[in-house]
Structures are given as structure tokens and as C-alpha cells.
């Protein structure tokens, strides 16, 4: 497949155990430069949509939670919104606020997870350990509220399954205070660090035009300067009245470049935004019921009679999730259930992001769209038709060696942006 | 963008197109209605309709969903038109049905390159074809996967279902 004698092919993958849609990249490289990439997903396609056609809607709800461990609030919220729309179910006001609180808690833990992974890919394991240590606080709170660190089983058609009890409110407030106190330190560690800047500035660029035409979503699109956030553009739950604004690097006083650095800016600022939203919801949330169907058999009987189709959408930590559902009266199973996760929309964005970049930048660019990835398993290098295998560690070693190389003579960068 | 603007753009591209507005009540303190537009469109109208939506403002394709209706294959193109302003996005779903004897649709990748993944997925799962698509390589299923999992008349899929039912012990 080599176009010239000097162009080699490097396949990476296919199995990336942490990805919900595992990916194989086949890079065409000339020296250290990437000239093109082919992307192939689906090596562990589990056929979840197909499985739902054999299950009732309650079982499908729990199945939806298992699409992705990190987004185990986002998918259930989206399917409940779709089914509620199709079946005509009202959600009590308090439940709508609670859903927002749980979603924003998920965003905080997901963005901190990403920040840690990004630090690791660059070779800053101290920063990885710091970020994941502070992430524990939000996981502890999720465990306090739901009983679990991951897979919370909170949303149900017509509401949520658990309330925030009065004695838990101080714990939520303590978490908000904890992260607010820590944000400046995190911004310092990521955005004002000369080594991070040297490795992420002007690396893996996605221009606004490309982000728009490739229909990129979430922080991947916003880092390129697009004001695109489902919470802002297409109100649902109570996001409309909370006045959510899409965050771009402009909110940090920077002109968006769409590189890896900008993606870090957007995600870290969104942690602060989520804290504000949680606090507002906590105080504005009215008293009342948390579900319109407290008894599951009654809900199941109602759903069995429901007929119609509906869409549900949600801004997950990585971007737009959308579910389409079609129900027929007398049939327990959904006739159609289509799930679209954010990585699906961001898949094509990798192509321009990798173009003309260095092999050593593959890990950080791949991680920059946050494809739920924490490890790449192996790399095959095909040179002159003789395949050899390079482990993922080798790629990581290249990335870290580059960090050492580019940061050897760096002095601290002046602070830019006024912070928050 | 408003629902009327989107409706007007669609009507100018495909004369006689009936667009249904399904307002979606949202919010607790201040209830607003988020517009959802749904339209059944002939396959010849698809490209002009998408071109008109694109010309009207920022356009995003969420996904294409679909099903086997028995006689034909129904595809639903879920778009969102006009991102960038609070509450300014209108969801537009275009429903296109093709017969199983001629399951060919025009690709919209030329207008909206972001729709390639969604189109390629439909080739694998429903056995439809898109004219003008840049690549028809599989995205999710293995290259040698037999059949189309979302087709209800597909013998390979039927075998798969039988195995699943057997495995779950539901055949008793």
C-alpha cells in the first residue's frame, strides 16, 4: 500500500480494551511524519441494539447503562427521554433537576479521568496520580448518592430511582467546595505548564471548518471554537432555564486553535461549569415526587400499551448522545432502538487531526477526542513487507522521549488568560 | 434557527413536502416548546433537502436510524439545524423508504462529510446502497460477517436469533 519507497504502514490496534468501540488505526508514515490514516472500528461490537429487540424496555434500560461504563448516566438518561417522548410520560420537576445533578457529576469524573489519561500519554505520571486522586472525591459522592462508583442505575422511565436526602446535601456542597478550591491548581498544572504546552500546542489540530463539516461533537468541536453544546442548543430537562453556554477556549481568553491544548482548556473549564450547575440545581430543586411510576409492574404494563416513536438527546461528557426508539402497542420489546454515542460522531475528526503529525504524537492525539481510551494494546510495524510487532509501551516510550526532548530547555511560560 | 425557517427551506427544495411539527414541551419553571420536525421524503428529494438545510445555517447530522418494514427499508435521517444559539436548534427527521428490490439511496457525504459513518453503518446492518459514498468499507461488523443483522428476512440473521434464543433458554 506504500505510495513511495519511503512511506510505511503502521497499524495500531485493533484491540484497545478500554474503548467501547475499539479502533484500529493504520498509519502511513514517511520518516516520523504521518501522511494518512485509515480507521476501522467495531472489533468488539456487541450488538446491543439487536439484543434490545429481544428484551422488554426495563431490561433495555439496564442494557443501555452497560454501553459505556464512564457514560453510565448519559445513555440511561437519553433512552428514558426517548421512551418518555414516545410513550407520553411526564417527568416530575424534582426528577428533572436530579437528572441534571447526576449528569454533571458524571461529567466531572469523566473530564478528570481524561485529564489523567492525557497526562500519562505525555509522560507526566505525577500529574496522572494527582488528577485521579482528586477524582476520587466525585466518585465517592456518586457512591454515596447511588450506591455505586460506576453503573448507578439512577434514571428510570418517568423519573429517577433515588433522591438526594437532606443529610446528603452537605456532602454535595463539600464536593463542590473541594473542586472549586482545587481548580486553579489543576489549571496551573495543565495549562500553565511549559512541558504540557510544548507537547499539546499546535498538535492534532481540527479546524472549525473541519469540525463543522465532519459534524464533530462535544469538547472536540468546542475546542475548535464551535459553539455547539446540546445543553445550550436543544434544551431538555431543565438545561434551558439553567442558561448553559457552550464553553470554548475564548472563555479562557484564548483564540481557539482546535489543538490538544484547547481540548484540555475546554474540559477543565467544563468542570467549573458543572460545579455551578450542580449548586444551582441543589438550591432551585423543588420538593416533590421523583418518579411518575413508583411501581415497576405498573410502568411495565403502561409501556406495553405504548405506541409511538421518539428521540432523546443529551450532552454526555464527550458530546452528543442521541437515541431513537419506536414502540408498538402489545409488544414489550422496542421495535427499533438506535443509539449514537459521541465517539461515533468524532470518528472522522481523527483523519485531519493526525495529518502531518509525528508518530510520537499518536497517543496524545488519539486520546484528545477522549474515546474512553486508557491503553493501546500493540503496534504492528510493516516495513518493506516484513511485519514486526511493537508493543504499546514502545509508542508510549516515543511519546515520553519527545516530552524530554522538547522540554529540556524550556522556561516557564507566562500566564495567559485570567483563569476563571 | 426557527422551525418556520427550516420548513421554508425544505419546502423550497422539495415542492409539496409535508412537514409535521411535533413541539416538545421542556422545562420546569419556564416551559418552552422545542421544535421537532418530521417529514416523509422521496429518495430523489433527499439531496436537495439536505442542500437546502445546509444553505440555511449550521447543520449537524446526529445519526441515521432504520428498520425493515417488511416490504421495504425505512431510513430516518436525524439532523439538527442551527447550532450556536441558546435554544436555536431545530431537529429535523427525514424519513426515506426504499424497496428491497432496489435499496439504493443517494449519498449525502458530498454535502455533509460527517454522515459517512452513519451511511456505512446502514450498508452493513440493513443491506442498503449509497451512490457516491467515498468508502463502503465496514465500520462495525467483521468484513466476512454473513447477512444484515437488522433485516427481518435474512436467513443468516434468523440463525443468529435462534442461537441467541437457545442460549437464553427462551424456547421452552
HADDOCK unambig.tbl for C-alpha pairs under 7 A between the chains (distance, minus, plus):
assign (segid A and resid 40 and name CA) (segid B and resid 139 and name CA) 5.75 0.50 0.50
assign (segid A and resid 41 and name CA) (segid B and resid 139 and name CA) 5.29 0.50 0.50
assign (segid A and resid 41 and name CA) (segid B and resid 140 and name CA) 5.49 0.50 0.50
assign (segid A and resid 42 and name CA) (segid B and resid 139 and name CA) 6.12 0.50 0.50
assign (segid A and resid 42 and name CA) (segid B and resid 140 and name CA) 3.74 0.50 0.50
assign (segid A and resid 42 and name CA) (segid B and resid 141 and name CA) 5.94 0.50 0.50
assign (segid A and resid 43 and name CA) (segid B and resid 140 and name CA) 6.91 0.50 0.50
assign (segid A and resid 45 and name CA) (segid B and resid 140 and name CA) 6.27 0.50 0.50
assign (segid A and resid 45 and name CA) (segid B and resid 141 and name CA) 6.89 0.50 0.50
assign (segid A and resid 93 and name CA) (segid B and resid 28 and name CA) 5.84 0.50 0.50
assign (segid A and resid 213 and name CA) (segid B and resid 112 and name CA) 5.77 0.50 0.50
assign (segid A and resid 213 and name CA) (segid B and resid 113 and name CA) 5.87 0.50 0.50
assign (segid A and resid 213 and name CA) (segid B and resid 114 and name CA) 5.93 0.50 0.50
assign (segid A and resid 214 and name CA) (segid B and resid 112 and name CA) 6.99 0.50 0.50
assign (segid A and resid 214 and name CA) (segid B and resid 113 and name CA) 5.38 0.50 0.50
assign (segid A and resid 214 and name CA) (segid B and resid 114 and name CA) 3.70 0.50 0.50
assign (segid A and resid 215 and name CA) (segid B and resid 60 and name CA) 5.45 0.50 0.50
assign (segid A and resid 215 and name CA) (segid B and resid 61 and name CA) 6.51 0.50 0.50
assign (segid A and resid 215 and name CA) (segid B and resid 114 and name CA) 4.93 0.50 0.50
assign (segid A and resid 227 and name CA) (segid B and resid 84 and name CA) 4.79 0.50 0.50
assign (segid A and resid 228 and name CA) (segid B and resid 83 and name CA) 5.84 0.50 0.50
assign (segid A and resid 228 and name CA) (segid B and resid 84 and name CA) 5.55 0.50 0.50
assign (segid A and resid 232 and name CA) (segid B and resid 86 and name CA) 4.86 0.50 0.50
assign (segid A and resid 232 and name CA) (segid B and resid 87 and name CA) 6.18 0.50 0.50
assign (segid A and resid 233 and name CA) (segid B and resid 83 and name CA) 5.57 0.50 0.50
assign (segid A and resid 233 and name CA) (segid B and resid 84 and name CA) 6.36 0.50 0.50
assign (segid A and resid 233 and name CA) (segid B and resid 85 and name CA) 5.88 0.50 0.50
assign (segid A and resid 233 and name CA) (segid B and resid 86 and name CA) 4.88 0.50 0.50
assign (segid A and resid 233 and name CA) (segid B and resid 87 and name CA) 4.60 0.50 0.50
assign (segid A and resid 233 and name CA) (segid B and resid 88 and name CA) 5.53 0.50 0.50
assign (segid A and resid 233 and name CA) (segid B and resid 89 and name CA) 5.17 0.50 0.50
assign (segid A and resid 234 and name CA) (segid B and resid 87 and name CA) 5.18 0.50 0.50
assign (segid A and resid 234 and name CA) (segid B and resid 88 and name CA) 6.90 0.50 0.50
assign (segid A and resid 234 and name CA) (segid B and resid 89 and name CA) 5.45 0.50 0.50
assign (segid A and resid 235 and name CA) (segid B and resid 87 and name CA) 5.85 0.50 0.50
assign (segid A and resid 236 and name CA) (segid B and resid 26 and name CA) 5.82 0.50 0.50
assign (segid A and resid 236 and name CA) (segid B and resid 27 and name CA) 6.99 0.50 0.50
assign (segid A and resid 237 and name CA) (segid B and resid 26 and name CA) 6.37 0.50 0.50
assign (segid A and resid 237 and name CA) (segid B and resid 27 and name CA) 5.89 0.50 0.50
assign (segid A and resid 238 and name CA) (segid B and resid 27 and name CA) 4.96 0.50 0.50
assign (segid A and resid 238 and name CA) (segid B and resid 28 and name CA) 6.42 0.50 0.50
assign (segid A and resid 240 and name CA) (segid B and resid 27 and name CA) 6.82 0.50 0.50
assign (segid A and resid 241 and name CA) (segid B and resid 27 and name CA) 6.87 0.50 0.50
assign (segid A and resid 241 and name CA) (segid B and resid 30 and name CA) 6.88 0.50 0.50
assign (segid A and resid 322 and name CA) (segid B and resid 62 and name CA) 6.94 0.50 0.50
assign (segid A and resid 336 and name CA) (segid B and resid 67 and name CA) 6.70 0.50 0.50
assign (segid A and resid 338 and name CA) (segid B and resid 65 and name CA) 5.87 0.50 0.50
assign (segid A and resid 340 and name CA) (segid B and resid 63 and name CA) 6.52 0.50 0.50
